[in-house]
Amino acid sequence: MSDIINKLGRVLIERKQADPDSSYVAGLYHAGTDKILKKLGEEAVETVIAGKGGARDEIIYETTDLRFHSLVLLAHNDIDPQLVLDELDRRFGLSGIEEKASRGK
């Protein structure tokens, strides 16, 4: 999984230099953080609705859109997706209670 995430992360960084009229992602970057967050929120809601509906294919499609737009947000903020994967690895094997306690939350 990390291979495709890292490949996509590199492409998303490259799209920062693309023409917003010819690249969907460049258009999101050009529109700014609020537009990216709005799109991410829309995808989160669509994922919830798909989950509620229980249709396997819809859940897959909407989760893919949600992850994609999360990666756009990371790239927009110059955050390497590997850092998220590293954080998931750090949390692996910890209970949610232990993990939150380790962050003081």
Jmol script that loads the backbone (N, CA, C; Angstrom):
load data "model"
ATOM      1  N   MET A   1       0.818  -1.196   0.000  1.00  0.00           N
ATOM      2  CA  MET A   1       0.000   0.000   0.000  1.00  0.00           C
ATOM      3  C   MET A   1       0.860   1.257   0.000  1.00  0.00           C
ATOM      4  N   SER A   2       1.947   1.253   0.743  1.00  0.00           N
ATOM      5  CA  SER A   2       2.739   2.471   0.826  1.00  0.00           C
ATOM      6  C   SER A   2       3.359   2.847  -0.518  1.00  0.00           C
ATOM      7  N   ASP A   3       3.586   1.858  -1.404  1.00  0.00           N
ATOM      8  CA  ASP A   3       4.136   2.172  -2.720  1.00  0.00           C
ATOM      9  C   ASP A   3       3.231   3.122  -3.493  1.00  0.00           C
ATOM     10  N   ILE A   4       1.957   2.781  -3.600  1.00  0.00           N
ATOM     11  CA  ILE A   4       1.043   3.631  -4.368  1.00  0.00           C
ATOM     12  C   ILE A   4       0.838   4.972  -3.673  1.00  0.00           C
ATOM     13  N   ILE A   5       0.801   4.979  -2.362  1.00  0.00           N
ATOM     14  CA  ILE A   5       0.655   6.238  -1.627  1.00  0.00           C
ATOM     15  C   ILE A   5       1.844   7.152  -1.908  1.00  0.00           C
ATOM     16  N   ASN A   6       3.050   6.584  -1.857  1.00  0.00           N
ATOM     17  CA  ASN A   6       4.243   7.384  -2.113  1.00  0.00           C
ATOM     18  C   ASN A   6       4.334   7.837  -3.563  1.00  0.00           C
ATOM     19  N   LYS A   7       3.961   6.974  -4.515  1.00  0.00           N
ATOM     20  CA  LYS A   7       3.945   7.360  -5.929  1.00  0.00           C
ATOM     21  C   LYS A   7       2.964   8.503  -6.155  1.00  0.00           C
ATOM     22  N   LEU A   8       1.781   8.341  -5.612  1.00  0.00           N
ATOM     23  CA  LEU A   8       0.758   9.370  -5.767  1.00  0.00           C
ATOM     24  C   LEU A   8       1.201  10.670  -5.098  1.00  0.00           C
ATOM     25  N   GLY A   9       1.823  10.561  -3.939  1.00  0.00           N
ATOM     26  CA  GLY A   9       2.328  11.750  -3.257  1.00  0.00           C
ATOM     27  C   GLY A   9       3.298  12.529  -4.114  1.00  0.00           C
ATOM     28  N   ARG A  10       4.182  11.820  -4.816  1.00  0.00           N
ATOM     29  CA  ARG A  10       5.145  12.494  -5.701  1.00  0.00           C
ATOM     30  C   ARG A  10       4.437  13.190  -6.861  1.00  0.00           C
ATOM     31  N   VAL A  11       3.447  12.522  -7.447  1.00  0.00           N
ATOM     32  CA  VAL A  11       2.691  13.129  -8.546  1.00  0.00           C
ATOM     33  C   VAL A  11       1.955  14.383  -8.058  1.00  0.00           C
ATOM     34  N   LEU A  12       1.377  14.310  -6.871  1.00  0.00           N
ATOM     35  CA  LEU A  12       0.645  15.462  -6.348  1.00  0.00           C
ATOM     36  C   LEU A  12       1.562  16.657  -6.116  1.00  0.00           C
ATOM     37  N   ILE A  13       2.785  16.411  -5.689  1.00  0.00           N
ATOM     38  CA  ILE A  13       3.757  17.497  -5.536  1.00  0.00           C
ATOM     39  C   ILE A  13       4.085  18.091  -6.910  1.00  0.00           C
ATOM     40  N   GLU A  14       4.272  17.233  -7.900  1.00  0.00           N
ATOM     41  CA  GLU A  14       4.557  17.709  -9.258  1.00  0.00           C
ATOM     42  C   GLU A  14       3.429  18.575  -9.801  1.00  0.00           C
ATOM     43  N   ARG A  15       2.208  18.247  -9.458  1.00  0.00           N
ATOM     44  CA  ARG A  15       1.051  18.990  -9.970  1.00  0.00           C
ATOM     45  C   ARG A  15       0.997  20.424  -9.446  1.00  0.00           C
ATOM     46  N   LYS A  16       1.786  20.732  -8.440  1.00  0.00           N
ATOM     47  CA  LYS A  16       1.832  22.119  -7.952  1.00  0.00           C
ATOM     48  C   LYS A  16       2.328  23.053  -9.050  1.00  0.00           C
ATOM     49  N   GLN A  17       3.102  22.505  -9.979  1.00  0.00           N
ATOM     50  CA  GLN A  17       3.652  23.306 -11.073  1.00  0.00           C
ATOM     51  C   GLN A  17       2.776  23.272 -12.325  1.00  0.00           C
ATOM     52  N   ALA A  18       1.707  22.502 -12.304  1.00  0.00           N
ATOM     53  CA  ALA A  18       0.857  22.334 -13.481  1.00  0.00           C
ATOM     54  C   ALA A  18      -0.084  23.515 -13.656  1.00  0.00           C
ATOM     55  N   ASP A  19      -0.621  23.620 -14.847  1.00  0.00           N
ATOM     56  CA  ASP A  19      -1.595  24.652 -15.190  1.00  0.00           C
ATOM     57  C   ASP A  19      -2.946  24.286 -14.567  1.00  0.00           C
ATOM     58  N   PRO A  20      -3.508  25.186 -13.759  1.00  0.00           N
ATOM     59  CA  PRO A  20      -4.809  24.892 -13.128  1.00  0.00           C
ATOM     60  C   PRO A  20      -5.929  24.629 -14.132  1.00  0.00           C
ATOM     61  N   ASP A  21      -5.776  25.112 -15.367  1.00  0.00           N
ATOM     62  CA  ASP A  21      -6.801  24.874 -16.383  1.00  0.00           C
ATOM     63  C   ASP A  21      -6.711  23.477 -16.990  1.00  0.00           C
ATOM     64  N   SER A  22      -5.576  22.799 -16.780  1.00  0.00           N
ATOM     65  CA  SER A  22      -5.415  21.481 -17.380  1.00  0.00           C
ATOM     66  C   SER A  22      -5.253  20.358 -16.348  1.00  0.00           C
ATOM     67  N   SER A  23      -5.245  20.719 -15.060  1.00  0.00           N
ATOM     68  CA  SER A  23      -5.068  19.722 -14.009  1.00  0.00           C
ATOM     69  C   SER A  23      -6.053  19.980 -12.876  1.00  0.00           C
ATOM     70  N   TYR A  24      -6.849  18.970 -12.568  1.00  0.00           N
ATOM     71  CA  TYR A  24      -7.803  19.078 -11.466  1.00  0.00           C
ATOM     72  C   TYR A  24      -7.094  19.431 -10.161  1.00  0.00           C
ATOM     73  N   VAL A  25      -5.999  18.730  -9.874  1.00  0.00           N
ATOM     74  CA  VAL A  25      -5.268  18.946  -8.620  1.00  0.00           C
ATOM     75  C   VAL A  25      -4.652  20.343  -8.597  1.00  0.00           C
ATOM     76  N   ALA A  26      -4.053  20.758  -9.710  1.00  0.00           N
ATOM     77  CA  ALA A  26      -3.488  22.111  -9.766  1.00  0.00           C
ATOM     78  C   ALA A  26      -4.583  23.149  -9.542  1.00  0.00           C
ATOM     79  N   GLY A  27      -5.778  22.871 -10.041  1.00  0.00           N
ATOM     80  CA  GLY A  27      -6.908  23.765  -9.811  1.00  0.00           C
ATOM     81  C   GLY A  27      -7.274  23.851  -8.333  1.00  0.00           C
ATOM     82  N   LEU A  28      -7.214  22.723  -7.632  1.00  0.00           N
ATOM     83  CA  LEU A  28      -7.471  22.737  -6.191  1.00  0.00           C
ATOM     84  C   LEU A  28      -6.402  23.558  -5.468  1.00  0.00           C
ATOM     85  N   TYR A  29      -5.132  23.323  -5.812  1.00  0.00           N
ATOM     86  CA  TYR A  29      -4.049  24.089  -5.183  1.00  0.00           C
ATOM     87  C   TYR A  29      -4.236  25.584  -5.431  1.00  0.00           C
ATOM     88  N   HIS A  30      -4.561  25.908  -6.668  1.00  0.00           N
ATOM     89  CA  HIS A  30      -4.739  27.316  -7.039  1.00  0.00           C
ATOM     90  C   HIS A  30      -5.893  27.955  -6.257  1.00  0.00           C
ATOM     91  N   ALA A  31      -6.951  27.193  -6.022  1.00  0.00           N
ATOM     92  CA  ALA A  31      -8.117  27.717  -5.290  1.00  0.00           C
ATOM     93  C   ALA A  31      -7.817  27.891  -3.803  1.00  0.00           C
ATOM     94  N   GLY A  32      -6.844  27.156  -3.289  1.00  0.00           N
ATOM     95  CA  GLY A  32      -6.404  27.356  -1.914  1.00  0.00           C
ATOM     96  C   GLY A  32      -6.939  26.351  -0.910  1.00  0.00           C
ATOM     97  N   THR A  33      -6.488  26.549   0.307  1.00  0.00           N
ATOM     98  CA  THR A  33      -6.781  25.623   1.403  1.00  0.00           C
ATOM     99  C   THR A  33      -8.272  25.432   1.624  1.00  0.00           C
ATOM    100  N   ASP A  34      -9.035  26.509   1.618  1.00  0.00           N
ATOM    101  CA  ASP A  34     -10.475  26.366   1.884  1.00  0.00           C
ATOM    102  C   ASP A  34     -11.158  25.470   0.868  1.00  0.00           C
ATOM    103  N   LYS A  35     -10.788  25.574  -0.405  1.00  0.00           N
ATOM    104  CA  LYS A  35     -11.370  24.731  -1.449  1.00  0.00           C
ATOM    105  C   LYS A  35     -10.978  23.266  -1.226  1.00  0.00           C
ATOM    106  N   ILE A  36      -9.712  23.036  -0.874  1.00  0.00           N
ATOM    107  CA  ILE A  36      -9.248  21.670  -0.620  1.00  0.00           C
ATOM    108  C   ILE A  36      -9.995  21.085   0.578  1.00  0.00           C
ATOM    109  N   LEU A  37     -10.143  21.866   1.628  1.00  0.00           N
ATOM    110  CA  LEU A  37     -10.860  21.390   2.820  1.00  0.00           C
ATOM    111  C   LEU A  37     -12.331  21.133   2.530  1.00  0.00           C
ATOM    112  N   LYS A  38     -12.933  21.988   1.713  1.00  0.00           N
ATOM    113  CA  LYS A  38     -14.338  21.778   1.338  1.00  0.00           C
ATOM    114  C   LYS A  38     -14.488  20.458   0.586  1.00  0.00           C
ATOM    115  N   LYS A  39     -13.582  20.213  -0.348  1.00  0.00           N
ATOM    116  CA  LYS A  39     -13.642  18.968  -1.121  1.00  0.00           C
ATOM    117  C   LYS A  39     -13.401  17.762  -0.222  1.00  0.00           C
ATOM    118  N   LEU A  40     -12.449  17.874   0.688  1.00  0.00           N
ATOM    119  CA  LEU A  40     -12.167  16.792   1.628  1.00  0.00           C
ATOM    120  C   LEU A  40     -13.393  16.510   2.497  1.00  0.00           C
ATOM    121  N   GLY A  41     -14.049  17.565   2.964  1.00  0.00           N
ATOM    122  CA  GLY A  41     -15.268  17.404   3.759  1.00  0.00           C
ATOM    123  C   GLY A  41     -16.385  16.734   2.970  1.00  0.00           C
ATOM    124  N   GLU A  42     -16.544  17.137   1.712  1.00  0.00           N
ATOM    125  CA  GLU A  42     -17.560  16.514   0.857  1.00  0.00           C
ATOM    126  C   GLU A  42     -17.290  15.017   0.710  1.00  0.00           C
ATOM    127  N   GLU A  43     -16.024  14.683   0.496  1.00  0.00           N
ATOM    128  CA  GLU A  43     -15.675  13.270   0.328  1.00  0.00           C
ATOM    129  C   GLU A  43     -15.882  12.496   1.625  1.00  0.00           C
ATOM    130  N   ALA A  44     -15.629  13.123   2.753  1.00  0.00           N
ATOM    131  CA  ALA A  44     -15.863  12.461   4.046  1.00  0.00           C
ATOM    132  C   ALA A  44     -17.352  12.162   4.221  1.00  0.00           C
ATOM    133  N   VAL A  45     -18.190  13.133   3.897  1.00  0.00           N
ATOM    134  CA  VAL A  45     -19.636  12.929   4.009  1.00  0.00           C
ATOM    135  C   VAL A  45     -20.093  11.832   3.052  1.00  0.00           C
ATOM    136  N   GLU A  46     -19.588  11.848   1.817  1.00  0.00           N
ATOM    137  CA  GLU A  46     -19.972  10.820   0.851  1.00  0.00           C
ATOM    138  C   GLU A  46     -19.527   9.430   1.314  1.00  0.00           C
ATOM    139  N   THR A  47     -18.386   9.364   1.988  1.00  0.00           N
ATOM    140  CA  THR A  47     -17.915   8.089   2.522  1.00  0.00           C
ATOM    141  C   THR A  47     -18.837   7.597   3.635  1.00  0.00           C
ATOM    142  N   VAL A  48     -19.260   8.501   4.486  1.00  0.00           N
ATOM    143  CA  VAL A  48     -20.196   8.146   5.558  1.00  0.00           C
ATOM    144  C   VAL A  48     -21.511   7.644   4.969  1.00  0.00           C
ATOM    145  N   ILE A  49     -22.015   8.340   3.969  1.00  0.00           N
ATOM    146  CA  ILE A  49     -23.270   7.933   3.336  1.00  0.00           C
ATOM    147  C   ILE A  49     -23.121   6.560   2.679  1.00  0.00           C
ATOM    148  N   ALA A  50     -21.992   6.356   2.000  1.00  0.00           N
ATOM    149  CA  ALA A  50     -21.749   5.048   1.382  1.00  0.00           C
ATOM    150  C   ALA A  50     -21.669   3.957   2.448  1.00  0.00           C
ATOM    151  N   GLY A  51     -21.009   4.261   3.547  1.00  0.00           N
ATOM    152  CA  GLY A  51     -20.924   3.293   4.638  1.00  0.00           C
ATOM    153  C   GLY A  51     -22.283   2.953   5.206  1.00  0.00           C
ATOM    154  N   LYS A  52     -23.110   3.968   5.337  1.00  0.00           N
ATOM    155  CA  LYS A  52     -24.463   3.752   5.848  1.00  0.00           C
ATOM    156  C   LYS A  52     -25.279   2.905   4.887  1.00  0.00           C
ATOM    157  N   GLY A  53     -25.076   3.136   3.577  1.00  0.00           N
ATOM    158  CA  GLY A  53     -25.812   2.373   2.568  1.00  0.00           C
ATOM    159  C   GLY A  53     -25.347   0.931   2.452  1.00  0.00           C
ATOM    160  N   GLY A  54     -24.089   0.691   2.798  1.00  0.00           N
ATOM    161  CA  GLY A  54     -23.576  -0.664   2.822  1.00  0.00           C
ATOM    162  C   GLY A  54     -23.204  -1.272   1.483  1.00  0.00           C
ATOM    163  N   ALA A  55     -23.272  -0.477   0.399  1.00  0.00           N
ATOM    164  CA  ALA A  55     -22.902  -1.018  -0.915  1.00  0.00           C
ATOM    165  C   ALA A  55     -21.382  -1.042  -1.028  1.00  0.00           C
ATOM    166  N   ARG A  56     -20.848  -2.238  -1.120  1.00  0.00           N
ATOM    167  CA  ARG A  56     -19.389  -2.447  -1.096  1.00  0.00           C
ATOM    168  C   ARG A  56     -18.643  -1.562  -2.096  1.00  0.00           C
ATOM    169  N   ASP A  57     -19.074  -1.565  -3.359  1.00  0.00           N
ATOM    170  CA  ASP A  57     -18.388  -0.775  -4.384  1.00  0.00           C
ATOM    171  C   ASP A  57     -18.416   0.714  -4.067  1.00  0.00           C
ATOM    172  N   GLU A  58     -19.539   1.207  -3.593  1.00  0.00           N
ATOM    173  CA  GLU A  58     -19.642   2.632  -3.247  1.00  0.00           C
ATOM    174  C   GLU A  58     -18.702   2.982  -2.090  1.00  0.00           C
ATOM    175  N   ILE A  59     -18.628   2.105  -1.113  1.00  0.00           N
ATOM    176  CA  ILE A  59     -17.711   2.338   0.012  1.00  0.00           C
ATOM    177  C   ILE A  59     -16.279   2.415  -0.500  1.00  0.00           C
ATOM    178  N   ILE A  60     -15.918   1.508  -1.400  1.00  0.00           N
ATOM    179  CA  ILE A  60     -14.565   1.519  -1.962  1.00  0.00           C
ATOM    180  C   ILE A  60     -14.309   2.806  -2.735  1.00  0.00           C
ATOM    181  N   TYR A  61     -15.209   3.193  -3.613  1.00  0.00           N
ATOM    182  CA  TYR A  61     -15.021   4.390  -4.430  1.00  0.00           C
ATOM    183  C   TYR A  61     -14.913   5.652  -3.571  1.00  0.00           C
ATOM    184  N   GLU A  62     -15.817   5.772  -2.618  1.00  0.00           N
ATOM    185  CA  GLU A  62     -15.824   6.984  -1.798  1.00  0.00           C
ATOM    186  C   GLU A  62     -14.621   7.036  -0.853  1.00  0.00           C
ATOM    187  N   THR A  63     -14.214   5.881  -0.333  1.00  0.00           N
ATOM    188  CA  THR A  63     -13.023   5.849   0.513  1.00  0.00           C
ATOM    189  C   THR A  63     -11.789   6.216  -0.312  1.00  0.00           C
ATOM    190  N   THR A  64     -11.744   5.763  -1.558  1.00  0.00           N
ATOM    191  CA  THR A  64     -10.639   6.133  -2.445  1.00  0.00           C
ATOM    192  C   THR A  64     -10.609   7.632  -2.663  1.00  0.00           C
ATOM    193  N   ASP A  65     -11.764   8.238  -2.935  1.00  0.00           N
ATOM    194  CA  ASP A  65     -11.827   9.697  -3.108  1.00  0.00           C
ATOM    195  C   ASP A  65     -11.382  10.425  -1.843  1.00  0.00           C
ATOM    196  N   LEU A  66     -11.797   9.913  -0.691  1.00  0.00           N
ATOM    197  CA  LEU A  66     -11.427  10.532   0.582  1.00  0.00           C
ATOM    198  C   LEU A  66      -9.917  10.466   0.790  1.00  0.00           C
ATOM    199  N   ARG A  67      -9.338   9.317   0.550  1.00  0.00           N
ATOM    200  CA  ARG A  67      -7.883   9.180   0.715  1.00  0.00           C
ATOM    201  C   ARG A  67      -7.137  10.050  -0.272  1.00  0.00           C
ATOM    202  N   PHE A  68      -7.616  10.092  -1.513  1.00  0.00           N
ATOM    203  CA  PHE A  68      -6.973  10.928  -2.527  1.00  0.00           C
ATOM    204  C   PHE A  68      -6.952  12.390  -2.089  1.00  0.00           C
ATOM    205  N   HIS A  69      -8.096  12.895  -1.665  1.00  0.00           N
ATOM    206  CA  HIS A  69      -8.166  14.306  -1.280  1.00  0.00           C
ATOM    207  C   HIS A  69      -7.401  14.581   0.013  1.00  0.00           C
ATOM    208  N   SER A  70      -7.261  13.566   0.868  1.00  0.00           N
ATOM    209  CA  SER A  70      -6.393  13.712   2.040  1.00  0.00           C
ATOM    210  C   SER A  70      -4.943  13.884   1.601  1.00  0.00           C
ATOM    211  N   LEU A  71      -4.544  13.130   0.581  1.00  0.00           N
ATOM    212  CA  LEU A  71      -3.190  13.273   0.051  1.00  0.00           C
ATOM    213  C   LEU A  71      -2.977  14.632  -0.603  1.00  0.00           C
ATOM    214  N   VAL A  72      -4.014  15.173  -1.239  1.00  0.00           N
ATOM    215  CA  VAL A  72      -3.921  16.525  -1.808  1.00  0.00           C
ATOM    216  C   VAL A  72      -3.662  17.533  -0.691  1.00  0.00           C
ATOM    217  N   LEU A  73      -4.377  17.398   0.410  1.00  0.00           N
ATOM    218  CA  LEU A  73      -4.169  18.293   1.551  1.00  0.00           C
ATOM    219  C   LEU A  73      -2.741  18.185   2.076  1.00  0.00           C
ATOM    220  N   LEU A  74      -2.240  16.964   2.201  1.00  0.00           N
ATOM    221  CA  LEU A  74      -0.861  16.791   2.657  1.00  0.00           C
ATOM    222  C   LEU A  74       0.111  17.482   1.707  1.00  0.00           C
ATOM    223  N   ALA A  75      -0.032  17.236   0.414  1.00  0.00           N
ATOM    224  CA  ALA A  75       0.878  17.840  -0.567  1.00  0.00           C
ATOM    225  C   ALA A  75       0.787  19.357  -0.546  1.00  0.00           C
ATOM    226  N   HIS A  76      -0.422  19.865  -0.422  1.00  0.00           N
ATOM    227  CA  HIS A  76      -0.617  21.319  -0.372  1.00  0.00           C
ATOM    228  C   HIS A  76       0.161  21.937   0.789  1.00  0.00           C
ATOM    229  N   ASN A  77       0.286  21.170   1.864  1.00  0.00           N
ATOM    230  CA  ASN A  77       0.993  21.647   3.055  1.00  0.00           C
ATOM    231  C   ASN A  77       2.427  21.112   3.147  1.00  0.00           C
ATOM    232  N   ASP A  78       2.935  20.598   2.027  1.00  0.00           N
ATOM    233  CA  ASP A  78       4.314  20.090   1.947  1.00  0.00           C
ATOM    234  C   ASP A  78       4.609  19.023   3.001  1.00  0.00           C
ATOM    235  N   ILE A  79       3.640  18.133   3.205  1.00  0.00           N
ATOM    236  CA  ILE A  79       3.804  17.026   4.148  1.00  0.00           C
ATOM    237  C   ILE A  79       3.930  15.740   3.339  1.00  0.00           C
ATOM    238  N   ASP A  80       5.036  15.060   3.513  1.00  0.00           N
ATOM    239  CA  ASP A  80       5.273  13.795   2.822  1.00  0.00           C
ATOM    240  C   ASP A  80       4.316  12.745   3.382  1.00  0.00           C
ATOM    241  N   PRO A  81       3.576  12.043   2.516  1.00  0.00           N
ATOM    242  CA  PRO A  81       2.649  11.029   3.018  1.00  0.00           C
ATOM    243  C   PRO A  81       3.337   9.930   3.823  1.00  0.00           C
ATOM    244  N   GLN A  82       4.631   9.754   3.626  1.00  0.00           N
ATOM    245  CA  GLN A  82       5.363   8.750   4.402  1.00  0.00           C
ATOM    246  C   GLN A  82       5.292   9.072   5.892  1.00  0.00           C
ATOM    247  N   LEU A  83       5.182  10.339   6.239  1.00  0.00           N
ATOM    248  CA  LEU A  83       5.071  10.715   7.652  1.00  0.00           C
ATOM    249  C   LEU A  83       3.790  10.169   8.271  1.00  0.00           C
ATOM    250  N   VAL A  84       2.716  10.140   7.501  1.00  0.00           N
ATOM    251  CA  VAL A  84       1.453   9.564   7.984  1.00  0.00           C
ATOM    252  C   VAL A  84       1.604   8.053   8.128  1.00  0.00           C
ATOM    253  N   LEU A  85       2.240   7.431   7.149  1.00  0.00           N
ATOM    254  CA  LEU A  85       2.472   5.990   7.242  1.00  0.00           C
ATOM    255  C   LEU A  85       3.355   5.655   8.436  1.00  0.00           C
ATOM    256  N   ASP A  86       4.361   6.488   8.683  1.00  0.00           N
ATOM    257  CA  ASP A  86       5.225   6.279   9.845  1.00  0.00           C
ATOM    258  C   ASP A  86       4.436   6.408  11.143  1.00  0.00           C
ATOM    259  N   GLU A  87       3.512   7.366  11.183  1.00  0.00           N
ATOM    260  CA  GLU A  87       2.697   7.549  12.384  1.00  0.00           C
ATOM    261  C   GLU A  87       1.760   6.359  12.584  1.00  0.00           C
ATOM    262  N   LEU A  88       1.197   5.838  11.494  1.00  0.00           N
ATOM    263  CA  LEU A  88       0.370   4.630  11.601  1.00  0.00           C
ATOM    264  C   LEU A  88       1.203   3.466  12.131  1.00  0.00           C
ATOM    265  N   ASP A  89       2.422   3.351  11.649  1.00  0.00           N
ATOM    266  CA  ASP A  89       3.312   2.296  12.118  1.00  0.00           C
ATOM    267  C   ASP A  89       3.615   2.457  13.604  1.00  0.00           C
ATOM    268  N   ARG A  90       3.843   3.694  14.029  1.00  0.00           N
ATOM    269  CA  ARG A  90       4.115   3.960  15.441  1.00  0.00           C
ATOM    270  C   ARG A  90       2.939   3.527  16.311  1.00  0.00           C
ATOM    271  N   ARG A  91       1.740   3.765  15.817  1.00  0.00           N
ATOM    272  CA  ARG A  91       0.540   3.450  16.594  1.00  0.00           C
ATOM    273  C   ARG A  91       0.159   1.979  16.562  1.00  0.00           C
ATOM    274  N   PHE A  92       0.712   1.243  15.614  1.00  0.00           N
ATOM    275  CA  PHE A  92       0.338  -0.156  15.461  1.00  0.00           C
ATOM    276  C   PHE A  92       0.629  -0.916  16.748  1.00  0.00           C
ATOM    277  N   GLY A  93      -0.366  -1.643  17.203  1.00  0.00           N
ATOM    278  CA  GLY A  93      -0.213  -2.434  18.416  1.00  0.00           C
ATOM    279  C   GLY A  93      -0.568  -1.696  19.687  1.00  0.00           C
ATOM    280  N   LEU A  94      -0.820  -0.403  19.587  1.00  0.00           N
ATOM    281  CA  LEU A  94      -1.267   0.363  20.764  1.00  0.00           C
ATOM    282  C   LEU A  94      -2.783   0.408  20.763  1.00  0.00           C
ATOM    283  N   SER A  95      -3.361   0.346  21.925  1.00  0.00           N
ATOM    284  CA  SER A  95      -4.808   0.565  21.986  1.00  0.00           C
ATOM    285  C   SER A  95      -5.053   2.054  21.772  1.00  0.00           C
ATOM    286  N   GLY A  96      -6.255   2.397  21.363  1.00  0.00           N
ATOM    287  CA  GLY A  96      -6.609   3.802  21.199  1.00  0.00           C
ATOM    288  C   GLY A  96      -6.418   4.587  22.481  1.00  0.00           C
ATOM    289  N   ILE A  97      -6.709   3.961  23.597  1.00  0.00           N
ATOM    290  CA  ILE A  97      -6.545   4.614  24.903  1.00  0.00           C
ATOM    291  C   ILE A  97      -5.068   4.900  25.166  1.00  0.00           C
ATOM    292  N   GLU A  98      -4.213   3.912  24.903  1.00  0.00           N
ATOM    293  CA  GLU A  98      -2.770   4.112  25.103  1.00  0.00           C
ATOM    294  C   GLU A  98      -2.234   5.201  24.172  1.00  0.00           C
ATOM    295  N   GLU A  99      -2.673   5.167  22.913  1.00  0.00           N
ATOM    296  CA  GLU A  99      -2.174   6.133  21.934  1.00  0.00           C
ATOM    297  C   GLU A  99      -2.545   7.551  22.335  1.00  0.00           C
ATOM    298  N   LYS A 100      -3.798   7.757  22.710  1.00  0.00           N
ATOM    299  CA  LYS A 100      -4.220   9.099  23.126  1.00  0.00           C
ATOM    300  C   LYS A 100      -3.465   9.556  24.360  1.00  0.00           C
ATOM    301  N   ALA A 101      -3.237   8.662  25.298  1.00  0.00           N
ATOM    302  CA  ALA A 101      -2.496   9.001  26.511  1.00  0.00           C
ATOM    303  C   ALA A 101      -1.060   9.412  26.166  1.00  0.00           C
ATOM    304  N   SER A 102      -0.483   8.789  25.142  1.00  0.00           N
ATOM    305  CA  SER A 102       0.900   9.120  24.771  1.00  0.00           C
ATOM    306  C   SER A 102       1.001  10.523  24.191  1.00  0.00           C
ATOM    307  N   ARG A 103      -0.115  11.073  23.718  1.00  0.00           N
ATOM    308  CA  ARG A 103      -0.132  12.430  23.173  1.00  0.00           C
ATOM    309  C   ARG A 103      -0.658  13.428  24.206  1.00  0.00           C
ATOM    310  N   GLY A 104      -0.996  12.957  25.385  1.00  0.00           N
ATOM    311  CA  GLY A 104      -1.517  13.849  26.413  1.00  0.00           C
ATOM    312  C   GLY A 104      -2.936  14.300  26.155  1.00  0.00           C
ATOM    313  N   LYS A 105      -3.701  13.506  25.401  1.00  0.00           N
ATOM    314  CA  LYS A 105      -5.100  13.881  25.085  1.00  0.00           C
ATOM    315  C   LYS A 105      -6.063  12.979  25.799  1.00  0.00           C
TER     316      LYS A 105
END
end "model"
wireframe off; spacefill off
backbone 0.3
color backbone group
